[in-house]
Amino acid sequence: MELAAGALVNCAEVTSMAMNKQLQSAKAFTLIELIIVIGIIGILTAIIVPALKSSTRKANEASAVSTLNAIKVAQAKYIIDHKEHFGTFPQLFAEGYLDKRFNVDQPNIRGYFFILTSIPRSEGKTASYAVNANPEQWEGFSATGKNFYYTDPDNGICVSTTGPASAADEPL
């Protein structure tokens, strides 16, 4: 009887150990499952990251064009109020025509540097200005923009893909 009871206990222990082993293996992932999941995450990352960078670059370019239009409007208002003299970025900010981002000589807005060149009025020539919008980085994976922009009072916005734009470049 003791032998049967001992065998019964051993049998119960073996059954319990087998059930625990099944439960443990049911809770764990196999190596192949982990590799598949990591591969899927890698593929999704390879697709999503370039698309995100491209979207950011296009948004920066659209912002640069919009900012150039705002600068043209600010300069048009400034010249009316200041008798045929165009203003610098700090002057346009001080007069309230542009926001605080322009309270420097070369503002950097959303990945673009804005460079304003004022041409004072002289004999036989009217005052003028030129604004270039150049990307911080225009080549490679981390490019903030691929296009260079230019504007002045006589032209619309001109664009170049090879270097700083001028009035001779293609209009937008």
C-alpha positions as CSV (number, residue, x, y, z in Angstrom):
1,M,0.0,0.0,0.0
2,E,2.8,2.3,0.8
3,L,4.4,1.5,-2.5
4,A,1.3,2.3,-4.4
5,A,0.8,5.5,-2.5
6,G,4.5,6.5,-3.2
7,A,4.0,5.7,-6.9
8,L,0.9,7.7,-6.9
9,V,2.7,10.7,-5.4
10,N,5.6,10.3,-7.9
11,C,3.1,10.1,-10.8
12,A,1.3,13.2,-9.6
13,E,4.7,15.1,-9.3
14,V,5.7,14.0,-12.8
15,T,2.3,15.1,-14.2
16,S,2.6,18.4,-12.3
17,M,6.1,19.0,-13.7
18,A,5.0,18.2,-17.2
19,M,2.1,20.6,-16.9
20,N,4.4,23.4,-15.6
21,K,6.8,22.8,-18.4
22,Q,4.0,23.1,-21.0
23,L,2.8,26.3,-19.3
24,Q,6.3,27.8,-19.4
25,S,6.8,26.9,-23.0
26,A,3.4,28.3,-23.9
27,K,4.4,31.7,-22.3
28,A,7.8,32.1,-24.0
29,F,8.6,33.1,-27.5
30,T,10.8,31.1,-29.7
31,L,13.9,32.6,-31.2
32,I,12.4,32.4,-34.7
33,E,9.3,34.3,-33.6
34,L,11.5,37.1,-32.1
35,I,13.6,37.3,-35.3
36,I,10.5,37.6,-37.4
37,V,9.1,40.4,-35.3
38,I,12.4,42.3,-35.3
39,G,12.5,41.9,-39.1
40,I,9.0,43.3,-39.5
41,I,9.9,46.3,-37.3
42,G,13.0,46.9,-39.4
43,I,11.1,46.8,-42.7
44,L,8.5,49.2,-41.4
45,T,11.2,51.5,-40.1
46,A,13.0,51.4,-43.5
47,I,9.7,52.5,-45.1
48,I,8.5,55.1,-42.6
49,V,11.7,57.0,-41.8
50,P,12.5,58.2,-45.4
51,A,8.8,59.1,-45.9
52,L,8.9,61.2,-42.7
53,K,12.1,62.9,-43.7
54,S,10.7,63.7,-47.1
55,S,7.5,65.1,-45.6
56,T,9.5,67.3,-43.2
57,R,11.7,68.6,-46.1
58,K,8.6,69.5,-48.1
59,A,7.0,71.2,-45.1
60,N,10.3,73.2,-44.6
61,E,10.2,74.3,-48.3
62,A,6.6,75.3,-48.1
63,S,7.3,77.3,-45.0
64,A,10.3,79.0,-46.7
65,V,8.1,80.2,-49.6
66,S,5.4,81.4,-47.2
67,T,8.0,83.3,-45.2
68,L,9.4,84.9,-48.3
69,N,5.8,86.1,-49.1
70,A,5.5,87.5,-45.6
71,I,8.8,89.3,-46.0
72,K,7.7,90.8,-49.3
73,V,4.5,92.2,-47.7
74,A,6.5,93.5,-44.7
75,Q,8.9,95.3,-47.0
76,A,6.0,96.8,-49.1
77,K,4.5,98.2,-45.9
78,Y,7.8,99.4,-44.6
79,I,8.8,101.4,-47.7
80,I,5.4,103.2,-47.7
81,D,6.0,104.3,-44.1
82,H,9.7,105.1,-44.5
83,K,9.9,107.1,-47.7
84,E,11.4,104.7,-50.2
85,H,13.8,102.9,-47.8
86,F,13.6,99.2,-47.3
87,G,14.3,97.8,-43.8
88,T,16.5,95.1,-42.3
89,F,15.1,92.2,-40.4
90,P,15.6,93.9,-37.0
91,Q,14.0,97.1,-38.3
92,L,11.0,95.2,-39.8
93,F,10.6,93.4,-36.4
94,A,10.9,96.7,-34.4
95,E,8.2,98.2,-36.5
96,G,5.9,95.2,-36.0
97,Y,5.9,94.0,-39.6
98,L,7.6,90.7,-38.7
99,D,7.5,88.5,-35.6
100,K,10.4,88.0,-33.1
101,R,12.0,85.2,-35.2
102,F,13.3,88.1,-37.4
103,N,15.0,90.0,-34.6
104,V,18.4,88.9,-36.0
105,D,20.4,89.6,-39.1
106,Q,20.1,86.1,-40.6
107,P,17.1,84.3,-39.1
108,N,16.9,80.5,-39.3
109,I,13.3,79.3,-39.6
110,R,12.4,75.7,-40.1
111,G,15.6,74.6,-41.6
112,Y,16.2,77.7,-43.8
113,F,18.5,80.7,-43.4
114,F,17.1,84.0,-44.7
115,I,19.6,86.5,-46.0
116,L,18.4,90.0,-46.6
117,T,20.4,92.4,-48.7
118,S,19.3,96.0,-48.7
119,I,20.3,98.3,-51.6
120,P,19.9,102.0,-50.7
121,R,18.5,104.5,-53.0
122,S,21.1,106.3,-55.1
123,E,21.1,108.8,-58.0
124,G,19.1,107.3,-60.8
125,K,18.2,104.2,-58.9
126,T,15.4,103.3,-56.5
127,A,16.0,101.5,-53.3
128,S,15.7,97.7,-53.5
129,Y,16.3,94.5,-51.6
130,A,16.9,90.9,-52.2
131,V,16.1,87.9,-50.0
132,N,17.6,84.5,-50.2
133,A,16.3,81.5,-48.4
134,N,19.0,78.8,-48.3
135,P,18.5,75.4,-46.6
136,E,20.8,74.6,-43.6
137,Q,21.7,71.3,-45.3
138,W,20.6,70.6,-48.8
139,E,22.3,67.3,-49.5
140,G,22.0,63.8,-48.0
141,F,19.5,62.0,-45.8
142,S,19.2,64.8,-43.3
143,A,18.6,67.6,-45.8
144,T,16.3,70.3,-44.4
145,G,15.4,71.4,-47.9
146,K,16.5,70.7,-51.5
147,N,15.5,74.0,-53.0
148,F,17.1,77.5,-52.8
149,Y,14.7,80.5,-53.0
150,Y,15.1,84.2,-54.0
151,T,12.9,87.2,-54.1
152,D,13.1,90.9,-54.7
153,P,10.5,93.7,-55.3
154,D,10.6,93.3,-59.0
155,N,10.3,89.5,-59.2
156,G,8.2,86.8,-57.7
157,I,9.9,83.9,-55.9
158,C,12.6,82.2,-57.9
159,V,13.9,78.7,-57.2
160,S,17.1,76.9,-57.8
161,T,18.1,73.3,-57.0
162,T,21.9,73.7,-57.5
163,G,22.8,76.6,-55.2
164,P,21.7,80.0,-54.0
165,A,19.0,81.3,-56.3
166,S,18.9,84.7,-58.1
167,A,16.5,86.7,-60.3
168,A,17.8,84.7,-63.3
169,D,16.5,81.4,-61.9
170,E,13.2,79.8,-62.7
171,P,10.1,81.5,-61.1
172,L,8.1,79.4,-58.8
